[in-house]
Amino acid sequence: MILSRTKNQQSPETIRRMTEHCFAPRTMTAYTELGEGYFNAAYMVTLSDGTEVVLKVAPKADVRVMTYEKNIMHSEVSAMRLAKQDPDIPVPAILGWDDSCTLCDAPYFFMEKLPGQSLNAIKSTLSAEQIRNIYIDSGRINRRINEIACPCFGYPGQPAYQGDRWFPVFRKMMETGIADAKAGNVPLTVDPEELLRALDADAALFDAVTEPKLVHWDLWDGNIFVQDGSITGLIDWERCIWGDPLLEAGFRMYGLNPDFLSGYGITMTAQEERRALWYDVYQTLLMSLECGYRQYETMDFYNWSSGLLEKQFEKLL
């Protein structure tokens, strides 16, 4: 079980009332807390007809989160419903959504339970060929996601961080991450002023991004569900962004996977690789804040991510 201050655990009685609100006359007969996630509390709920569904609960309103994490459950539900319109994108169906904060002290939703387990959980049991095919398929599916057009650039649930041009929006996102580090007293391994100067010098790189696309942004092994060597679905859409497809986890320059790239159908240019490096810096900067904001049990994740932030920024310089 991963412990995190943002996980908003609920009592059995509250879970029962939420279940009845969304599924009456069916009731809850059992539930189990799911422990793999880092941010939201999640539960497997069994209904009175034997159906199993997944419940996700957002953090309490008074829990400090990073700026980009505000209102992300709304973003997740919207993104999943949008992706569900494409039959080639395997995404769980949203079965109930309540942001009234009347039964629970935060928004929550129920979704379909996917068959199988996360790739992260069962990877050691799979053959090299199965893993290769899964990554190829994940690249293909990810491309379908990135073909979905969005109304503007930015965070879907935060109008203050949206705009018609990608570079000003992305720069503001980077500035906000730096401000969150200061507010959370998290030491950064790069100089913020030097980082923003370097980003401004590369502003022209981002002019190639003219159409905002749906970006999952968190499609790592833990969010890819697999059964019998095939992908059954993609979860955790909460960090979706309307932006450049190169933000996707599959394009992180510190872990490029040739099978993913093959499935996606792309050979990256030098300019795309440099833009992807900037997204490395953005992501690792935010990752380095997680220990401080979520109060993990150890600083291991901070040490790893902040070291990677420094390394990737040095590559840009």
Secondary structure, 3 states (H helix, E strand, C coil): CCCCCCCCCCCHHHHHHHHHHHHCCCCEEEEEEECCCCCCEEEEEEECCCCEEEEEECCCCCCCCCHHHCCHHHHHHHHHHHHHCCCCCCCCCEEEEECCCCCCCCCEEEEECCCCEEHHHHHHHCCHHHHHHHHHHHHHHHHHHHCCECCCEECCCCHHHEECCHHHHHHHHHHHHHHHHHHCCCCCCCCHHHHHHHHHHCHHHHHHCCCCEEECCCCCHHHEEEECCEEEEECCCCCCEEECHHHCHHHCCCCCCHHHHHHHCCCCCHHHHHHHHHHHHHHHHHHCCHHHHHCCCCCHHHHHHHHHHHHHHHHHC
